[in-house]
Amino acid sequence: MPDEFAPKPFHCAVDAREDGTFARPVGDLDMSTAPDVEAVLRAAVDGGAKRVVVDLRGLHFMDSTGLTLLTRWNNASRRDGFEFALVGGDDRIQRLFVLTGLHEYFTFTAG
């Protein structure tokens, strides 16, 4: 498999700031890594975060599992009363939101 298509090592850093809790996944957000991001988001909300931001700039790839995860958390924020936003990723990542029409559904913010 060419290096450009090989999965990138994944991690998800968390940064609690005055303006919210930022989750920064790096690598490929897919079926195998979505539970890691889910755990970070769950810990933030369970810890009392009123604003959760997922920074997509570190992603090299995201599939429908990643889109579903983010959509569920966006729905949860409306239901449970916390703010949820995304920092847009590179063109490949943003294209997923445009192609699915979800770019109008999410709140995108600067990082």
ZADRENMAR-684229 format. One record per residue (C-alpha): residue number from 1; x, z, y. Coordinates in nm, 2 decimals, padded with zeros to 4 digits. Last residue first. Layout:
+-----+--------+--------+--------+
|   k |      X |      Z |      Y |
+-----+--------+--------+--------+
| NUM |      X |      Z |      Y |
...
+-----+--------+--------+--------+
//
This chain:
+-----+--------+--------+--------+
|   k |      X |      Z |      Y |
+-----+--------+--------+--------+
| 111 | -00.99 |  01.62 |  02.77 |
| 110 | -01.23 |  01.42 |  02.97 |
| 109 | -01.59 |  01.43 |  02.85 |
| 108 | -01.83 |  01.23 |  02.63 |
| 107 | -02.18 |  01.36 |  02.57 |
| 106 | -02.32 |  01.20 |  02.26 |
| 105 | -02.64 |  01.00 |  02.20 |
| 104 | -02.56 |  00.70 |  02.42 |
| 103 | -02.23 |  00.63 |  02.23 |
| 102 | -02.44 |  00.66 |  01.91 |
| 101 | -02.55 |  00.30 |  01.91 |
| 100 | -02.39 |  00.25 |  01.57 |
|  99 | -02.16 | -00.03 |  01.69 |
|  98 | -02.08 |  00.16 |  02.01 |
|  97 | -02.00 |  00.48 |  01.84 |
|  96 | -01.78 |  00.31 |  01.58 |
|  95 | -01.61 |  00.11 |  01.85 |
|  94 | -01.49 |  00.44 |  02.01 |
|  93 | -01.28 |  00.51 |  01.70 |
|  92 | -01.11 |  00.17 |  01.70 |
|  91 | -01.07 |  00.17 |  02.08 |
|  90 | -00.88 |  00.50 |  02.08 |
|  89 | -01.07 |  00.83 |  02.08 |
|  88 | -01.33 |  00.97 |  02.32 |
|  87 | -01.33 |  01.34 |  02.41 |
|  86 | -01.65 |  01.47 |  02.25 |
|  85 | -01.91 |  01.72 |  02.36 |
|  84 | -02.12 |  02.01 |  02.22 |
|  83 | -02.29 |  02.28 |  02.44 |
|  82 | -02.45 |  02.57 |  02.26 |
|  81 | -02.81 |  02.65 |  02.23 |
|  80 | -02.89 |  02.65 |  01.86 |
|  79 | -03.12 |  02.35 |  01.84 |
|  78 | -02.94 |  02.13 |  02.09 |
|  77 | -02.60 |  02.23 |  01.95 |
|  76 | -02.72 |  02.18 |  01.59 |
|  75 | -02.81 |  01.82 |  01.67 |
|  74 | -02.46 |  01.75 |  01.81 |
|  73 | -02.31 |  01.93 |  01.51 |
|  72 | -02.51 |  01.71 |  01.27 |
|  71 | -02.41 |  01.40 |  01.46 |
|  70 | -02.04 |  01.50 |  01.45 |
|  69 | -02.05 |  01.54 |  01.08 |
|  68 | -02.24 |  01.22 |  01.02 |
|  67 | -01.99 |  01.02 |  01.23 |
|  66 | -01.70 |  01.18 |  01.03 |
|  65 | -01.87 |  01.09 |  00.70 |
|  64 | -01.94 |  00.74 |  00.83 |
|  63 | -01.56 |  00.68 |  00.86 |
|  62 | -01.30 |  00.78 |  01.11 |
|  61 | -00.94 |  00.65 |  01.13 |
|  60 | -00.63 |  00.72 |  01.33 |
|  59 | -00.77 |  01.03 |  01.50 |
|  58 | -00.56 |  01.21 |  01.76 |
|  57 | -00.78 |  01.11 |  02.05 |
|  56 | -01.10 |  01.24 |  01.90 |
|  55 | -01.11 |  01.57 |  02.09 |
|  54 | -01.40 |  01.77 |  01.96 |
|  53 | -01.55 |  02.00 |  02.23 |
|  52 | -01.74 |  02.32 |  02.17 |
|  51 | -01.91 |  02.51 |  02.45 |
|  50 | -02.08 |  02.84 |  02.41 |
|  49 | -01.83 |  02.97 |  02.16 |
|  48 | -01.94 |  03.30 |  02.01 |
|  47 | -01.71 |  03.34 |  01.71 |
|  46 | -01.98 |  03.20 |  01.48 |
|  45 | -01.97 |  02.89 |  01.70 |
|  44 | -01.59 |  02.85 |  01.68 |
|  43 | -01.57 |  02.94 |  01.31 |
|  42 | -01.83 |  02.68 |  01.23 |
|  41 | -01.65 |  02.41 |  01.43 |
|  40 | -01.32 |  02.49 |  01.25 |
|  39 | -01.49 |  02.50 |  00.91 |
|  38 | -01.66 |  02.16 |  00.97 |
|  37 | -01.33 |  02.01 |  01.08 |
|  36 | -01.17 |  02.11 |  00.75 |
|  35 | -01.48 |  02.00 |  00.55 |
|  34 | -01.45 |  01.66 |  00.71 |
|  33 | -01.10 |  01.60 |  00.57 |
|  32 | -01.17 |  01.45 |  00.22 |
|  31 | -01.48 |  01.26 |  00.32 |
|  30 | -01.32 |  01.11 |  00.63 |
|  29 | -01.15 |  01.20 |  00.95 |
|  28 | -00.80 |  01.04 |  00.92 |
|  27 | -00.51 |  01.19 |  01.12 |
|  26 | -00.53 |  01.45 |  01.39 |
|  25 | -00.84 |  01.67 |  01.45 |
|  24 | -00.83 |  01.85 |  01.79 |
|  23 | -01.10 |  02.11 |  01.81 |
|  22 | -01.15 |  02.24 |  02.17 |
|  21 | -01.33 |  02.57 |  02.24 |
|  20 | -01.47 |  02.59 |  02.58 |
|  19 | -01.39 |  02.58 |  02.96 |
|  18 | -01.20 |  02.91 |  02.96 |
|  17 | -00.99 |  02.79 |  02.67 |
|  16 | -00.99 |  02.83 |  02.29 |
|  15 | -00.76 |  02.57 |  02.14 |
|  14 | -00.81 |  02.47 |  01.78 |
|  13 | -00.58 |  02.24 |  01.58 |
|  12 | -00.72 |  02.02 |  01.30 |
|  11 | -00.47 |  01.88 |  01.05 |
|  10 | -00.44 |  01.56 |  00.85 |
|   9 | -00.14 |  01.37 |  00.72 |
|   8 | -00.20 |  01.00 |  00.77 |
|   7 | -00.36 |  00.79 |  00.49 |
|   6 | -00.16 |  00.48 |  00.41 |
|   5 | -00.30 |  00.16 |  00.57 |
|   4 | -00.01 |  00.11 |  00.82 |
|   3 |  00.24 |  00.21 |  00.55 |
|   2 |  00.15 | -00.09 |  00.34 |
|   1 |  00.00 |  00.00 |  00.00 |
+-----+--------+--------+--------+
//
